[in-house]
Amino acid sequence: MIKTDALIIGAGPAGLFTAHQLKLIGLDCEIVDNLDKIGGQCIELYPDKPIYDIPAVSECTGEELAKNLIDQLKPFNIKFHLNERVDEVKNNNGNWEVKTNKGTKFSTPNIIIAGGVGSFEPRKFFSKECEKFENKSIFYSIKDKTIFKGKTVSIFGGGDSALDWAIELSKNSKINLIHRRDEFKGAQSTVEKVQELAKEGKINLLTKYQLKDAKGSNSLESIDILHDNKEVKNLKTDFVLGFFGLIMQLGPIANWGLNLDKKKINVDTEKFETNQKGIYAVGDICNYPGKLKLILSGFHEGALAARACFKLARPNEKYRFEFTTTSKNVKKRLGIKSD
Amino acid sequence: MTKITYIEHNKKSHTVEVAKGLTVMEGAVENNIPGIDADCGGGMACATCHVYVKEEWFNKVNKKSEGEDDMLDQAYEPNKYSRLSCQISVTDDIDGLIVNLPEKQ
């Protein structure tokens, strides 16, 4: 069981700056994020898109913003738990006990939800039959490519993930690459390589098709694919891979007894606290009258939530407001020598 | 104001007045029409405001944005009338527009 003053859920800009604020006032924190990297939507949705409304930064991309926020946390030793999703939150005598899908457990008086619009999950096939084969013959990510050796693999999607895996797996497997239109959005050189392999007969390219159904009793035997012109084709296949990007799901947060409004969590504007004492929400996921879905609002919300955490983490101490420009304590925490 | 009809997958129809200058997505969100999530808030980064524009209207709405088809690759059951509603501008020309919503986003 990891004990910490505050647990932050979500490593996007709001979560990262909240961590900074907690550390500045002398509190510990750890961060959990379902993605495999730090940066949240900035990294996952728009790494290359320029942002023009971060105060004092005329222009920066999502990736640069994430990098700068990570740099700002360098003086502090913050433990990140990536690739983990918080599944359970329970109250035990005023402390929150938190468990992730990987079994990591935390005990903390404060939880700050900085979850954007929920956790990113792969978009899946919608055919009910597909669920039956999921993680056996149908996958949305690849952990062990050796299982495909010598088998027939049908890959769906038109982006880099689908194309890269089609090229890679075509070395040792029979590949069907199926996409809903003729154009691919992958890197030009990758698209050309796929077309070359298709000409050589190493990749069976099927465009304007989408998955209709998966068939098989115990294991997957074949799939039906549907052409734009409604023609149905049956393909024998051992495995199916779907690469349709990620979608955000509120996920387990919906089960924590919070006051939700659609996919948002209602909070007050003094502490950004939810209806549960010691659970706060900041950034895109929180909702209050006048809420603006801007990164700068997330920074403000995190700064206030961090101060509220102090009371519960240090009930016997008095919180003192200090400026980073003048406070010796703060400079010490930042590792800066004060004169 | 421009009249837009959103038809849910279960055939439930909502006709609302949307101010010019907004997008078809914003018109749905402002009027609490179920079936359009718009997770990214209009940034063309998520494909959760997918709609099927009714055939006769498809060529009357503004053309697809660059990259819109790439995002539509991720949508649920896209077809040739698929659009991201955050990329359709509301103008006088589309008064009476009808869009169908997919089974899920």
Boltz contact constraints between the chains, C-beta under 6 A:
constraints:
  - contact:
      token1: [A, 45]
      token2: [B, 45]
      max_distance: 6.0
  - contact:
      token1: [A, 46]
      token2: [B, 45]
      max_distance: 6.0
  - contact:
      token1: [A, 117]
      token2: [B, 39]
      max_distance: 6.0
  - contact:
      token1: [A, 123]
      token2: [B, 74]
      max_distance: 6.0
  - contact:
      token1: [A, 158]
      token2: [B, 73]
      max_distance: 6.0
  - contact:
      token1: [A, 185]
      token2: [B, 70]
      max_distance: 6.0
  - contact:
      token1: [A, 244]
      token2: [B, 74]
      max_distance: 6.0
  - contact:
      token1: [A, 245]
      token2: [B, 74]
      max_distance: 6.0
  - contact:
      token1: [A, 248]
      token2: [B, 39]
      max_distance: 6.0
  - contact:
      token1: [A, 293]
      token2: [B, 41]
      max_distance: 6.0
